[in-house]
Amino acid sequence: MKRTPVFGFEIMGSVSSWPVNVAISRNRLSSLWTLYFNYVDPQARAVEKNCAKTPSEFRLIAEERYMNIDAFCQALIDTKNSELIELGTHIQNAPTTPITSKLPKKFWKVRDAAIEHLLSNSRLPEGLADLQDWIATDGWDDLLAAWINEDVALNLKEWATYKFSDSSLRDTYGLDEDETITDRMRTDYAREAISYAVENSEGDDSPSVHSFPIERKDGGRAVLGCTVEIRGHDHIPQWHGIFADKDDFYKHLRAAGFLFHSEANVIEDADILSVWVVEKKKKKKSSK
């Protein structure tokens, strides 16, 4: 396969960001893939090449370059090219083994009890809040490291309460009270608002999503799921519970009303209307 552009993303710096364009090619004889990273920032390297064959190699390259591997896989699938669809699906479906953090020994008992809670529905362990507090401070780097291959989610259920209403739509478009508002108008307005929110992501409405992996000596595993909101210069973790894996945690967030940025374009009209505030029709006064 010849070199083909497939993906683009941004590397976030401390004061600015710069785009990176990604292309891919394949050697027919060796079946080896080559990834080309074109750094648009003039001060960065012009083009960087990396070779990969296995899903784990692709994930490692993505992690080292701060590229969201799930978004990359979806971009491959969206090309409609059979080879790239097969590659994207293969990487997505390959089992991953999260790198667990080395917790201080004083938290081992809490860690083991948290995993047991998931496996046997036992009581939540005492000291879980202390473990979460440690992750949010001394374990902060490990928590952030997992975000490289995770997502950002709009807290749609809460955000919609002050965004999705007939009164907001009327104010935005300057509509008279007598003008009828249709569901099509509501969904178009909502999709435009969602698109703007995703492109101009705010840390309080769109927290980052983090699956913090824990593992017992016997191999039992779980993840502690949290979202991290940015309020001013502060980072505020919100803990959601103990889950079997990242997918389990993501299902929980969807059910709780979060909309992942990577899924914002495929939200159904029914999901939008379910959180829309429809104004009550005023009763006409009867003439005597």
C-alpha positions as CSV (number, residue, x, y, z in Angstrom):
1,M,0.0,0.0,0.0
2,K,1.3,3.4,-0.9
3,R,1.6,6.2,1.6
4,T,-1.9,7.3,2.5
5,P,-3.0,10.1,4.9
6,V,-5.4,8.7,7.5
7,F,-5.5,10.8,10.7
8,G,-4.7,14.1,12.3
9,F,-4.4,15.2,15.9
10,E,-3.0,17.9,18.1
11,I,-0.1,17.7,20.6
12,M,-0.9,20.0,23.6
13,G,1.9,22.0,25.0
14,S,2.1,24.1,28.1
15,V,1.1,27.3,26.4
16,S,0.1,26.2,22.9
17,S,-0.6,23.2,20.7
18,W,0.3,22.1,17.2
19,P,-1.2,19.7,14.7
20,V,0.3,16.4,13.5
21,N,-0.8,14.7,10.3
22,V,-0.5,10.9,10.2
23,A,0.0,8.8,7.1
24,I,0.5,5.0,6.7
25,S,1.9,2.6,4.2
26,R,2.5,-1.1,4.0
27,N,5.3,-3.3,2.6
28,R,3.7,-6.1,0.6
29,L,6.6,-8.5,1.2
30,S,7.1,-8.1,4.9
31,S,3.5,-7.0,5.8
32,L,5.2,-4.3,7.9
33,W,3.3,-1.1,8.4
34,T,5.0,2.3,8.4
35,L,3.5,5.3,10.2
36,Y,4.6,8.8,9.1
37,F,4.1,11.7,11.6
38,N,4.2,15.1,9.9
39,Y,4.7,17.7,12.6
40,V,3.2,21.0,11.3
41,D,5.0,23.1,14.0
42,P,8.0,24.6,12.2
43,Q,10.2,24.1,15.3
44,A,9.5,20.4,15.5
45,R,10.9,17.6,13.3
46,A,9.4,17.7,9.8
47,V,8.5,14.0,9.4
48,E,9.1,11.0,11.7
49,K,8.7,7.3,10.6
50,N,7.9,4.3,12.8
51,C,7.3,0.7,11.8
52,A,4.8,-1.6,13.5
53,K,3.3,-5.0,12.9
54,T,1.4,-6.0,16.1
55,P,-1.4,-4.1,17.9
56,S,0.9,-3.7,20.9
57,E,3.5,-2.0,18.7
58,F,0.9,0.4,17.3
59,R,-0.3,1.2,20.8
60,L,3.3,1.8,22.0
61,I,3.9,4.2,19.1
62,A,0.7,6.0,19.8
63,E,1.4,6.4,23.5
64,E,4.9,7.7,22.9
65,R,3.5,10.4,20.6
66,Y,0.4,11.3,22.6
67,M,-1.9,10.0,19.9
68,N,-5.4,8.6,20.9
69,I,-5.2,5.1,19.6
70,D,-9.0,4.6,19.6
71,A,-9.6,7.7,17.4
72,F,-6.8,6.5,15.1
73,C,-8.4,3.1,14.7
74,Q,-11.8,4.7,14.0
75,A,-10.1,6.9,11.3
76,L,-8.7,3.8,9.7
77,I,-12.1,2.2,9.6
78,D,-13.7,5.3,8.2
79,T,-11.4,5.3,5.2
80,K,-13.6,2.5,3.7
81,N,-10.3,0.8,2.5
82,S,-10.5,-2.9,3.2
83,E,-6.9,-3.2,4.4
84,L,-7.1,-0.2,6.7
85,I,-10.5,-1.4,8.1
86,E,-9.0,-4.7,8.9
87,L,-6.0,-3.1,10.6
88,G,-8.2,-0.7,12.6
89,T,-10.5,-3.5,13.7
90,H,-7.6,-5.7,14.6
91,I,-6.0,-3.1,16.8
92,Q,-9.3,-2.3,18.5
93,N,-10.2,-5.9,19.2
94,A,-6.8,-7.0,20.4
95,P,-6.7,-7.6,24.2
96,T,-4.7,-5.0,26.1
97,T,-3.0,-5.4,29.4
98,P,-3.0,-2.1,31.4
99,I,0.2,-1.2,33.2
100,T,-0.7,-1.2,36.8
101,S,0.8,1.3,39.2
102,K,3.0,0.3,42.1
103,L,0.9,1.2,45.0
104,P,2.4,1.8,48.4
105,K,2.2,-1.3,50.6
106,K,-0.3,0.4,53.0
107,F,-2.9,0.3,50.1
108,W,-2.5,-3.3,49.1
109,K,-5.3,-4.5,51.4
110,V,-7.6,-1.8,50.1
111,R,-6.7,-2.7,46.5
112,D,-7.3,-6.4,47.0
113,A,-10.7,-5.7,48.8
114,A,-11.7,-3.4,45.9
115,I,-11.1,-6.1,43.4
116,E,-13.0,-8.6,45.6
117,H,-15.9,-6.2,45.8
118,L,-16.1,-6.4,42.0
119,L,-15.8,-10.2,41.8
120,S,-18.1,-11.2,44.6
121,N,-20.2,-8.1,45.4
122,S,-18.7,-7.8,48.8
123,R,-18.8,-4.6,50.8
124,L,-16.8,-1.6,49.6
125,P,-13.5,-1.5,51.4
126,E,-12.8,1.0,54.1
127,G,-9.9,3.2,53.1
128,L,-11.0,3.4,49.4
129,A,-11.3,7.2,49.7
130,D,-7.7,7.3,51.1
131,L,-6.5,5.3,48.1
132,Q,-8.3,7.7,45.7
133,D,-6.8,10.7,47.5
134,W,-3.3,9.2,47.1
135,I,-4.0,8.6,43.4
136,A,-5.0,12.3,43.1
137,T,-1.7,13.4,44.6
138,D,1.3,11.1,44.7
139,G,-0.2,8.8,42.0
140,W,-1.2,11.7,39.8
141,D,1.4,11.0,37.0
142,D,0.1,7.4,36.7
143,L,-3.5,8.6,36.5
144,L,-2.6,11.0,33.7
145,A,-0.5,8.4,31.9
146,A,-3.6,6.3,31.2
147,W,-5.4,9.3,29.6
148,I,-3.2,9.1,26.4
149,N,-5.4,6.3,25.1
150,E,-8.7,7.5,26.6
151,D,-11.3,10.1,25.8
152,V,-12.9,13.3,26.9
153,A,-16.6,13.3,27.7
154,L,-19.2,16.1,27.7
155,N,-21.4,15.9,30.8
156,L,-24.4,16.1,28.5
157,K,-27.0,15.4,31.1
158,E,-26.0,18.3,33.3
159,W,-24.9,20.6,30.5
160,A,-28.2,20.2,28.7
161,T,-30.2,21.6,31.6
162,Y,-29.0,25.1,30.8
163,K,-28.4,24.7,27.1
164,F,-31.2,22.6,25.6
165,S,-34.5,24.4,26.0
166,D,-37.0,26.1,23.8
167,S,-36.3,29.4,25.5
168,S,-32.6,29.2,24.7
169,L,-33.4,28.4,21.1
170,R,-35.8,31.3,20.9
171,D,-33.2,33.7,22.4
172,T,-30.4,32.5,20.1
173,Y,-32.4,32.7,16.9
174,G,-34.6,35.7,17.9
175,L,-37.9,33.8,17.5
176,D,-41.2,35.2,18.6
177,E,-43.2,33.3,21.2
178,D,-45.9,32.6,18.7
179,E,-43.6,30.8,16.3
180,T,-43.7,27.0,16.5
181,I,-40.6,25.1,17.4
182,T,-40.2,21.7,15.8
183,D,-38.1,18.7,16.9
184,R,-36.0,19.3,13.8
185,M,-35.2,22.8,15.0
186,R,-34.3,21.4,18.4
187,T,-32.0,18.7,17.2
188,D,-30.2,21.0,14.7
189,Y,-29.7,23.6,17.4
190,A,-28.4,20.9,19.9
191,R,-26.0,19.4,17.3
192,E,-24.5,22.8,16.6
193,A,-24.1,23.5,20.4
194,I,-22.5,20.1,20.9
195,S,-20.1,20.6,18.0
196,Y,-19.1,24.0,19.5
197,A,-18.6,22.4,22.9
198,V,-16.4,19.7,21.6
199,E,-14.3,22.0,19.5
200,N,-13.9,24.5,22.4
201,S,-13.6,22.0,25.1
202,E,-14.0,23.4,28.6
203,G,-12.6,21.4,31.5
204,D,-15.7,21.7,33.7
205,D,-18.2,20.6,31.1
206,S,-15.9,18.2,29.3
207,P,-13.8,16.3,31.8
208,S,-11.0,13.9,30.8
209,V,-11.7,10.2,31.4
210,H,-9.3,8.0,33.4
211,S,-9.3,4.3,34.0
212,F,-6.8,3.6,36.8
213,P,-5.8,-0.1,36.8
214,I,-5.3,-2.1,39.9
215,E,-4.1,-5.8,40.2
216,R,-3.8,-8.4,42.9
217,K,-0.9,-10.8,43.2
218,D,-3.2,-13.6,42.1
219,G,-4.0,-11.8,38.8
220,G,-7.4,-10.4,39.7
221,R,-7.9,-7.0,38.1
222,A,-10.1,-4.0,38.1
223,V,-10.1,-0.3,37.3
224,L,-11.0,2.7,39.4
225,G,-12.9,5.0,37.1
226,C,-12.8,8.8,37.4
227,T,-13.3,11.9,35.4
228,V,-11.1,15.0,35.9
229,E,-12.6,18.4,35.7
230,I,-10.5,21.6,35.3
231,R,-11.6,24.5,37.3
232,G,-9.3,27.5,37.0
233,H,-5.9,26.1,37.8
234,D,-7.3,23.2,39.8
235,H,-7.8,19.6,38.6
236,I,-10.8,18.0,40.4
237,P,-11.1,14.2,40.1
238,Q,-14.7,12.8,40.4
239,W,-14.7,9.1,41.2
240,H,-17.3,6.9,39.7
241,G,-16.6,3.4,41.2
242,I,-14.9,0.1,40.6
243,F,-15.2,-1.5,37.2
244,A,-14.1,-4.7,35.4
245,D,-12.2,-2.8,32.7
246,K,-12.2,0.4,30.7
247,D,-15.2,-0.7,28.5
248,D,-17.2,-1.4,31.6
249,F,-16.4,2.1,32.9
250,Y,-17.3,3.7,29.6
251,K,-20.7,2.0,29.6
252,H,-21.4,3.4,33.0
253,L,-20.5,6.9,31.9
254,R,-22.8,6.6,28.8
255,A,-25.7,5.5,31.0
256,A,-25.0,8.4,33.4
257,G,-25.4,10.9,30.6
258,F,-21.9,11.5,29.4
259,L,-21.2,12.0,25.7
260,F,-17.7,11.0,24.5
261,H,-16.2,13.5,22.2
262,S,-15.3,10.7,19.8
263,E,-19.0,9.8,19.6
264,A,-20.5,13.3,19.4
265,N,-21.2,13.0,15.7
266,V,-23.3,9.9,16.0
267,I,-25.7,10.9,18.9
268,E,-29.3,10.0,18.0
269,D,-32.1,12.5,17.8
270,A,-34.0,10.6,20.5
271,D,-31.1,11.0,22.9
272,I,-31.0,14.8,22.3
273,L,-34.8,15.2,22.7
274,S,-34.8,13.1,25.9
275,V,-32.8,15.8,27.7
276,W,-34.5,18.8,26.0
277,V,-36.7,21.1,28.0
278,V,-39.9,21.8,26.0
279,E,-41.8,24.9,27.0
280,K,-45.3,24.4,28.1
281,K,-48.0,25.7,25.8
282,K,-49.8,28.7,27.2
283,K,-53.5,28.2,27.4
284,K,-55.5,30.7,25.4
285,K,-57.9,32.8,27.5
286,S,-61.5,32.1,26.6
287,S,-63.4,35.1,25.5
288,K,-66.8,35.7,27.3
